[in-house]
Amino acid sequence: MAMMQYLRKSIAYLLSHRWCMLFSTIAVLALILLVTADGPHVKHVEEVLKYLQFVLWWVALGVASSIGLGSGLHTFVLYLGPHIALFTIKAMKCGRVDLKMAPYDTIQFQRTPLWLRKDCSEFGPPVFPSSHGTSVPLSSILPQVQLEAVLWGLGTALGELPPYFISRAASLSGSKVDAMEELDASSEYNGFLATRLTRMKHWFLSHAQCLNFFTILILASVPNPLFDLAGIMCGQFGIPFWEFFFATLIGKAIIKTHIQTVFIISVCNNQLLYWVETELIRMLSFIPGLETMLPNIIVKLHSMKDKYMATKTPSTSNIKVNKWDFSFASVWNGVVTIMLLNFLLRL
């Protein structure tokens, strides 16, 4: 209903401002002409469209992550996290980070990135030779996946706006939003997690006067399930929009996103595996009787690491599996899109 009201208001605004409507019509016609007409500009238009698709894809995934797709699903775990992990592992195998042909060469709706299907020999000799304890530095991998991570974070920040606007509208009309009224009803649940979550919600409510730019920034920077409540409270208690949005944007698109990205890269990076191996050997050396077992443990750790980092040779069966994975991915992406549209229609 709210979406229909905003749509009617937008149409009424365009009809009342004819110059704006004329400019919008000319811009749309010019865009259609550029896309459909042949000429030397076609390749540039296609490149721009690829960038737009890339931006919309990751921002939409961020929005979907904030709304949880109605079932608590998190698109960082489903899309961005695996993408960062796959790129890090590929960079480790190839010993270089210049794998992408363009910034938009990432996992998208109905395509897999080209660098994932290529062999390391196609990229050239390793820039970072792999040896014991050395690897591709984190500072070199991070810029390669930073753009899509920030776009995803921007989407998560935009996804927090509906709770704020709904609560703000309810506050201006003199009523309370449903989520605020459910706090009292939620006290009847006796489970451990439900009780702790309810106490945290009541604590947030009792400290609503402490909400400002820095507290919102801290809440947005740390992964937590209560930020929707923070957005509702900001709208209910009259926190200015730009104060709420900028704090949320910086916290989610910059701080939180980089924390998660650096963590995934560190987990998949050989440097972390080497550090874990070194610390494990150091701790085991203090245990009596294990000194003679350490060489065998080291050999097993190295074999596990080599098996983890080993590249698979392409075969006919692998091609069939890839086709099946692509089909499954298409179905799954369709489900995600339907859930996202369902959320937008219910606003």
Secondary structure as UniProt FT lines:
FT   HELIX           2..16
FT   HELIX           18..36
FT   TURN            40..41
FT   HELIX           42..67
FT   HELIX           68..70
FT   TURN            71..72
FT   HELIX           76..80
FT   HELIX           81..94
FT   TURN            98..99
FT   TURN            103..104
FT   TURN            109..110
FT   HELIX           114..117
FT   HELIX           120..122
FT   TURN            132..133
FT   HELIX           138..159
FT   HELIX           161..172
FT   TURN            173..174
FT   HELIX           178..185
FT   HELIX           186..188
FT   HELIX           192..206
FT   HELIX           208..210
FT   HELIX           213..221
FT   TURN            225..226
FT   HELIX           227..236
FT   TURN            237..238
FT   HELIX           241..249
FT   HELIX           250..256
FT   HELIX           257..268
FT   HELIX           270..284
FT   TURN            285..286
FT   TURN            288..289
FT   TURN            291..293
FT   HELIX           294..309
FT   HELIX           316..346
//
